[in-house]
Amino acid sequence: MKSHNQGRQDFLQWINELTECDYPKVELLSDGIGYCQIIDALHPGAIYLSKLNFMARFPDEYTKNLKVLDDAFSKLKIDKVVPIDKLSKCKFQDNMTFLQWMYNYASKVNPFVKNYRGYQRRLEAFEKQHHGRYTQMSAHLIPNTEFLKFKQTDIDGRTFLKVESTKAQQAEEAIKELEIDIKNKMDYNWKLIYALDDLQYQRDVLYGLLTKIDQCVQKSNDPAAIKMHNVIMEEPIDFSEK
Protein backbone atom coordinates (compact mmCIF):
# COMPACT_ATOMS: atom_id res chain seq x y z
CA MET A 1 0.00 0.00 0.00
CA LYS A 2 1.31 3.45 -0.92
CA SER A 3 2.01 5.81 1.98
CA HIS A 4 -0.31 8.53 0.61
CA ASN A 5 -3.23 6.11 0.96
CA GLN A 6 -2.59 5.66 4.67
CA GLY A 7 -3.67 7.75 7.64
CA ARG A 8 -2.02 8.59 10.92
CA GLN A 9 -3.31 5.45 12.65
CA ASP A 10 -1.87 3.26 9.90
CA PHE A 11 1.58 4.80 10.28
CA LEU A 12 1.33 4.68 14.08
CA GLN A 13 0.37 1.01 14.00
CA TRP A 14 3.24 0.32 11.61
CA ILE A 15 5.91 1.81 13.89
CA ASN A 16 4.36 0.22 16.99
CA GLU A 17 4.32 -3.21 15.39
CA LEU A 18 7.84 -2.92 14.00
CA THR A 19 9.48 -1.59 17.16
CA GLU A 20 7.12 -3.21 19.71
CA CYS A 21 6.31 0.18 21.22
CA ASP A 22 2.94 1.54 22.32
CA TYR A 23 2.92 5.14 21.07
CA PRO A 24 -0.65 6.40 21.57
CA LYS A 25 -0.16 9.45 19.34
CA VAL A 26 2.25 10.72 16.71
CA GLU A 27 3.44 13.68 18.81
CA LEU A 28 5.17 11.35 21.30
CA LEU A 29 7.51 10.15 18.55
CA SER A 30 9.42 13.34 19.34
CA ASP A 31 11.39 11.33 21.93
CA GLY A 32 13.28 9.82 18.97
CA ILE A 33 13.25 6.23 20.29
CA GLY A 34 10.88 4.86 17.64
CA TYR A 35 12.78 6.51 14.80
CA CYS A 36 16.10 5.18 16.12
CA GLN A 37 14.73 1.66 16.38
CA ILE A 38 13.50 1.72 12.78
CA ILE A 39 17.12 2.34 11.76
CA ASP A 40 18.25 -0.36 14.20
CA ALA A 41 15.85 -2.81 12.54
CA LEU A 42 16.89 -1.88 8.99
CA HIS A 43 20.63 -1.49 9.64
CA PRO A 44 21.69 -3.67 12.61
CA GLY A 45 24.70 -2.24 14.42
CA ALA A 46 24.45 1.20 12.80
CA ILE A 47 22.99 2.91 15.85
CA TYR A 48 23.90 2.76 19.52
CA LEU A 49 20.66 2.29 21.47
CA SER A 50 22.57 2.44 24.76
CA LYS A 51 23.13 6.17 24.10
CA LEU A 52 19.39 6.85 24.17
CA ASN A 53 17.44 8.19 27.11
CA PHE A 54 14.50 5.80 27.50
CA MET A 55 12.98 8.00 30.21
CA ALA A 56 13.13 11.26 28.22
CA ARG A 57 10.30 13.66 29.06
CA PHE A 58 11.47 17.09 27.92
CA PRO A 59 12.51 18.67 24.57
CA ASP A 60 16.19 18.98 25.54
CA GLU A 61 16.24 15.24 26.30
CA TYR A 62 14.44 14.49 23.03
CA THR A 63 17.07 16.56 21.20
CA LYS A 64 19.88 14.33 22.49
CA ASN A 65 18.05 11.19 21.32
CA LEU A 66 17.42 12.70 17.90
CA LYS A 67 21.12 13.64 17.67
CA VAL A 68 21.90 9.91 17.97
CA LEU A 69 19.58 9.34 15.00
CA ASP A 70 21.26 12.13 13.03
CA ASP A 71 24.68 10.59 13.70
CA ALA A 72 23.40 7.25 12.37
CA PHE A 73 22.10 8.96 9.22
CA SER A 74 25.55 10.47 8.66
CA LYS A 75 27.25 7.11 9.26
CA LEU A 76 24.93 5.40 6.78
CA LYS A 77 25.22 8.31 4.33
CA ILE A 78 21.43 8.69 4.27
CA ASP A 79 20.61 11.79 2.25
CA LYS A 80 18.09 13.23 4.69
CA VAL A 81 18.38 15.99 7.27
CA VAL A 82 16.91 15.06 10.64
CA PRO A 83 14.94 18.21 11.67
CA ILE A 84 15.92 17.88 15.33
CA ASP A 85 14.58 21.26 16.49
CA LYS A 86 11.18 20.72 14.88
CA LEU A 87 10.74 17.08 15.92
CA SER A 88 11.69 17.71 19.55
CA LYS A 89 8.84 20.23 20.02
CA CYS A 90 6.14 17.52 19.94
CA LYS A 91 4.28 19.03 16.99
CA PHE A 92 2.00 16.62 15.13
CA GLN A 93 2.68 17.76 11.57
CA ASP A 94 6.47 17.74 11.85
CA ASN A 95 6.53 14.25 13.33
CA MET A 96 3.88 12.97 10.94
CA THR A 97 5.89 14.17 7.94
CA PHE A 98 9.06 12.55 9.25
CA LEU A 99 7.24 9.31 10.10
CA GLN A 100 5.95 9.14 6.53
CA TRP A 101 9.48 9.61 5.26
CA MET A 102 10.74 6.84 7.56
CA TYR A 103 7.99 4.54 6.27
CA ASN A 104 8.92 5.22 2.64
CA TYR A 105 12.61 4.74 3.42
CA ALA A 106 11.93 1.42 5.17
CA SER A 107 9.78 0.32 2.22
CA LYS A 108 12.70 0.89 -0.15
CA VAL A 109 15.45 -0.60 2.03
CA ASN A 110 13.68 -3.64 3.47
CA PRO A 111 9.87 -3.71 3.20
CA PHE A 112 9.73 -7.22 4.67
CA VAL A 113 11.85 -6.72 7.79
CA LYS A 114 10.76 -9.32 10.35
CA ASN A 115 11.80 -10.82 13.65
CA TYR A 116 13.06 -7.51 15.00
CA ARG A 117 12.58 -7.83 18.73
CA GLY A 118 12.35 -4.14 19.51
CA TYR A 119 11.37 -4.48 23.16
CA GLN A 120 14.21 -6.87 23.89
CA ARG A 121 16.65 -4.49 22.19
CA ARG A 122 15.43 -1.66 24.43
CA LEU A 123 15.67 -3.82 27.54
CA GLU A 124 19.24 -4.81 26.73
CA ALA A 125 20.27 -1.16 26.22
CA PHE A 126 18.34 -0.06 29.31
CA GLU A 127 19.95 -2.77 31.43
CA LYS A 128 23.40 -1.70 30.25
CA GLN A 129 22.67 1.90 31.26
CA HIS A 130 21.34 1.16 34.75
CA HIS A 131 23.62 -1.76 35.68
CA GLY A 132 20.95 -3.94 37.24
CA ARG A 133 19.19 -1.19 39.22
CA TYR A 134 15.45 -1.68 38.83
CA THR A 135 13.86 1.29 37.14
CA GLN A 136 11.40 1.78 34.30
CA MET A 137 11.46 3.34 30.87
CA SER A 138 8.67 5.58 29.57
CA ALA A 139 5.23 3.94 29.48
CA HIS A 140 4.85 4.12 25.69
CA LEU A 141 8.07 2.11 25.32
CA ILE A 142 6.44 -0.84 27.10
CA PRO A 143 4.63 -2.70 24.30
CA ASN A 144 0.97 -3.51 24.17
CA THR A 145 0.41 -7.27 24.45
CA GLU A 146 -1.10 -7.13 20.95
CA PHE A 147 2.38 -6.49 19.53
CA LEU A 148 4.40 -8.44 22.10
CA LYS A 149 5.94 -11.65 20.85
CA PHE A 150 6.94 -12.80 24.33
CA LYS A 151 5.63 -12.28 27.87
CA GLN A 152 8.83 -11.77 29.83
CA THR A 153 12.55 -11.57 29.14
CA ASP A 154 15.46 -12.77 31.21
CA ILE A 155 18.62 -10.69 30.81
CA ASP A 156 21.72 -11.52 32.86
CA GLY A 157 19.67 -13.65 35.23
CA ARG A 158 17.12 -10.95 35.93
CA THR A 159 13.47 -11.50 35.04
CA PHE A 160 11.50 -8.43 34.05
CA LEU A 161 7.92 -8.01 35.14
CA LYS A 162 5.10 -8.80 32.76
CA VAL A 163 4.03 -5.93 30.57
CA GLU A 164 0.57 -5.66 32.14
CA SER A 165 1.87 -5.22 35.69
CA THR A 166 4.64 -2.88 34.53
CA LYS A 167 2.19 -0.58 32.79
CA ALA A 168 -0.13 -0.59 35.80
CA GLN A 169 2.76 0.32 38.10
CA GLN A 170 3.88 3.09 35.75
CA ALA A 171 0.33 4.47 35.68
CA GLU A 172 0.23 4.50 39.50
CA GLU A 173 3.59 6.28 39.66
CA ALA A 174 2.47 8.82 37.07
CA ILE A 175 -0.68 9.55 39.11
CA LYS A 176 1.41 10.00 42.27
CA GLU A 177 3.74 12.38 40.42
CA LEU A 178 0.77 14.40 39.19
CA GLU A 179 -0.71 14.56 42.70
CA ILE A 180 2.60 15.80 44.12
CA ASP A 181 2.95 18.33 41.29
CA ILE A 182 -0.59 19.65 41.85
CA LYS A 183 0.00 19.93 45.62
CA ASN A 184 3.27 21.83 45.09
CA LYS A 185 1.61 24.23 42.65
CA MET A 186 -1.31 24.81 45.03
CA ASP A 187 1.11 25.52 47.88
CA TYR A 188 3.01 27.92 45.64
CA ASN A 189 -0.23 29.67 44.62
CA TRP A 190 -1.19 30.15 48.27
CA LYS A 191 2.23 31.69 48.97
CA LEU A 192 1.68 34.10 46.09
CA ILE A 193 -1.77 35.02 47.45
CA TYR A 194 -0.33 35.69 50.95
CA ALA A 195 2.49 37.76 49.46
CA LEU A 196 0.01 39.78 47.37
CA ASP A 197 -2.18 40.42 50.42
CA ASP A 198 0.87 41.62 52.34
CA LEU A 199 1.90 43.95 49.52
CA GLN A 200 -1.61 45.40 49.31
CA TYR A 201 -1.61 45.98 53.09
CA GLN A 202 1.76 47.76 52.94
CA ARG A 203 0.54 49.83 49.99
CA ASP A 204 -2.55 50.94 51.91
CA VAL A 205 -0.49 51.84 54.99
CA LEU A 206 2.02 53.86 52.95
CA TYR A 207 -0.75 55.58 51.00
CA GLY A 208 -2.43 56.57 54.26
CA LEU A 209 0.80 58.02 55.63
CA LEU A 210 1.53 59.97 52.45
CA THR A 211 -2.01 61.34 52.43
CA LYS A 212 -1.65 62.61 56.01
CA ILE A 213 1.76 64.14 55.25
CA ASP A 214 0.38 65.87 52.14
CA GLN A 215 -2.57 67.27 54.08
CA CYS A 216 -0.14 68.76 56.60
CA VAL A 217 2.24 70.34 54.08
CA GLN A 218 -0.62 71.87 52.05
CA LYS A 219 -1.40 74.10 55.03
CA SER A 220 2.15 75.50 55.13
CA ASN A 221 3.79 78.15 52.97
CA ASP A 222 7.24 76.96 53.91
CA PRO A 223 9.37 76.33 50.78
CA ALA A 224 10.43 72.95 52.12
CA ALA A 225 6.78 71.97 52.66
CA ILE A 226 5.87 73.10 49.13
CA LYS A 227 8.76 71.05 47.72
CA MET A 228 7.63 68.00 49.72
CA HIS A 229 4.08 68.42 48.34
CA ASN A 230 5.44 68.56 44.79
CA VAL A 231 7.44 65.37 45.38
CA ILE A 232 4.39 63.57 46.73
CA MET A 233 2.27 64.65 43.76
CA GLU A 234 4.96 63.92 41.18
CA GLU A 235 3.94 61.34 38.57
CA PRO A 236 6.11 58.20 38.63
CA ILE A 237 8.43 57.85 35.64
CA ASP A 238 6.97 54.44 34.75
CA PHE A 239 3.55 56.02 34.16
CA SER A 240 4.78 59.05 32.24
CA GLU A 241 4.18 59.28 28.51
CA LYS A 242 7.31 58.71 26.50
C-alpha positions in Angstrom: 0.0 0.0 0.0 1.3 3.4 -0.9 2.0 5.8 2.0 -0.3 8.5 0.6 -3.2 6.1 1.0 -2.6 5.7 4.7 -3.7 7.8 7.6 -2.0 8.6 10.9 -3.3 5.5 12.7 -1.9 3.3 9.9 1.6 4.8 10.3 1.3 4.7 14.1 0.4 1.0 14.0 3.2 0.3 11.6 5.9 1.8 13.9 4.4 0.2 17.0 4.3 -3.2 15.4 7.8 -2.9 14.0 9.5 -1.6 17.2 7.1 -3.2 19.7 6.3 0.2 21.2 2.9 1.5 22.3 2.9 5.1 21.1 -0.7 6.4 21.6 -0.2 9.4 19.3 2.2 10.7 16.7 3.4 13.7 18.8 5.2 11.4 21.3 7.5 10.1 18.5 9.4 13.3 19.3 11.4 11.3 21.9 13.3 9.8 19.0 13.3 6.2 20.3 10.9 4.9 17.6 12.8 6.5 14.8 16.1 5.2 16.1 14.7 1.7 16.4 13.5 1.7 12.8 17.1 2.3 11.8 18.2 -0.4 14.2 15.9 -2.8 12.5 16.9 -1.9 9.0 20.6 -1.5 9.6 21.7 -3.7 12.6 24.7 -2.2 14.4 24.4 1.2 12.8 23.0 2.9 15.9 23.9 2.8 19.5 20.7 2.3 21.5 22.6 2.4 24.8 23.1 6.2 24.1 19.4 6.8 24.2 17.4 8.2 27.1 14.5 5.8 27.5 13.0 8.0 30.2 13.1 11.3 28.2 10.3 13.7 29.1 11.5 17.1 27.9 12.5 18.7 24.6 16.2 19.0 25.5 16.2 15.2 26.3 14.4 14.5 23.0 17.1 16.6 21.2 19.9 14.3 22.5 18.1 11.2 21.3 17.4 12.7 17.9 21.1 13.6 17.7 21.9 9.9 18.0 19.6 9.3 15.0 21.3 12.1 13.0 24.7 10.6 13.7 23.4 7.2 12.4 22.1 9.0 9.2 25.6 10.5 8.7 27.2 7.1 9.3 24.9 5.4 6.8 25.2 8.3 4.3 21.4 8.7 4.3 20.6 11.8 2.3 18.1 13.2 4.7 18.4 16.0 7.3 16.9 15.1 10.6 14.9 18.2 11.7 15.9 17.9 15.3 14.6 21.3 16.5 11.2 20.7 14.9 10.7 17.1 15.9 11.7 17.7 19.6 8.8 20.2 20.0 6.1 17.5 19.9 4.3 19.0 17.0 2.0 16.6 15.1 2.7 17.8 11.6 6.5 17.7 11.8 6.5 14.2 13.3 3.9 13.0 10.9 5.9 14.2 7.9 9.1 12.5 9.2 7.2 9.3 10.1 5.9 9.1 6.5 9.5 9.6 5.3 10.7 6.8 7.6 8.0 4.5 6.3 8.9 5.2 2.6 12.6 4.7 3.4 11.9 1.4 5.2 9.8 0.3 2.2 12.7 0.9 -0.2 15.5 -0.6 2.0 13.7 -3.6 3.5 9.9 -3.7 3.2 9.7 -7.2 4.7 11.8 -6.7 7.8 10.8 -9.3 10.4 11.8 -10.8 13.6 13.1 -7.5 15.0 12.6 -7.8 18.7 12.3 -4.1 19.5 11.4 -4.5 23.2 14.2 -6.9 23.9 16.7 -4.5 22.2 15.4 -1.7 24.4 15.7 -3.8 27.5 19.2 -4.8 26.7 20.3 -1.2 26.2 18.3 -0.1 29.3 20.0 -2.8 31.4 23.4 -1.7 30.3 22.7 1.9 31.3 21.3 1.2 34.7 23.6 -1.8 35.7 20.9 -3.9 37.2 19.2 -1.2 39.2 15.5 -1.7 38.8 13.9 1.3 37.1 11.4 1.8 34.3 11.5 3.3 30.9 8.7 5.6 29.6 5.2 3.9 29.5 4.9 4.1 25.7 8.1 2.1 25.3 6.4 -0.8 27.1 4.6 -2.7 24.3 1.0 -3.5 24.2 0.4 -7.3 24.4 -1.1 -7.1 20.9 2.4 -6.5 19.5 4.4 -8.4 22.1 5.9 -11.7 20.8 6.9 -12.8 24.3 5.6 -12.3 27.9 8.8 -11.8 29.8 12.5 -11.6 29.1 15.5 -12.8 31.2 18.6 -10.7 30.8 21.7 -11.5 32.9 19.7 -13.6 35.2 17.1 -10.9 35.9 13.5 -11.5 35.0 11.5 -8.4 34.1 7.9 -8.0 35.1 5.1 -8.8 32.8 4.0 -5.9 30.6 0.6 -5.7 32.1 1.9 -5.2 35.7 4.6 -2.9 34.5 2.2 -0.6 32.8 -0.1 -0.6 35.8 2.8 0.3 38.1 3.9 3.1 35.8 0.3 4.5 35.7 0.2 4.5 39.5 3.6 6.3 39.7 2.5 8.8 37.1 -0.7 9.6 39.1 1.4 10.0 42.3 3.7 12.4 40.4 0.8 14.4 39.2 -0.7 14.6 42.7 2.6 15.8 44.1 3.0 18.3 41.3 -0.6 19.6 41.9 0.0 19.9 45.6 3.3 21.8 45.1 1.6 24.2 42.6 -1.3 24.8 45.0 1.1 25.5 47.9 3.0 27.9 45.6 -0.2 29.7 44.6 -1.2 30.1 48.3 2.2 31.7 49.0 1.7 34.1 46.1 -1.8 35.0 47.5 -0.3 35.7 50.9 2.5 37.8 49.5 0.0 39.8 47.4 -2.2 40.4 50.4 0.9 41.6 52.3 1.9 44.0 49.5 -1.6 45.4 49.3 -1.6 46.0 53.1 1.8 47.8 52.9 0.5 49.8 50.0 -2.6 50.9 51.9 -0.5 51.8 55.0 2.0 53.9 53.0 -0.7 55.6 51.0 -2.4 56.6 54.3 0.8 58.0 55.6 1.5 60.0 52.4 -2.0 61.3 52.4 -1.7 62.6 56.0 1.8 64.1 55.3 0.4 65.9 52.1 -2.6 67.3 54.1 -0.1 68.8 56.6 2.2 70.3 54.1 -0.6 71.9 52.0 -1.4 74.1 55.0 2.2 75.5 55.1 3.8 78.2 53.0 7.2 77.0 53.9 9.4 76.3 50.8 10.4 72.9 52.1 6.8 72.0 52.7 5.9 73.1 49.1 8.8 71.0 47.7 7.6 68.0 49.7 4.1 68.4 48.3 5.4 68.6 44.8 7.4 65.4 45.4 4.4 63.6 46.7 2.3 64.7 43.8 5.0 63.9 41.2 3.9 61.3 38.6 6.1 58.2 38.6 8.4 57.9 35.6 7.0 54.4 34.7 3.5 56.0 34.2 4.8 59.0 32.2 4.2 59.3 28.5 7.3 58.7 26.5 
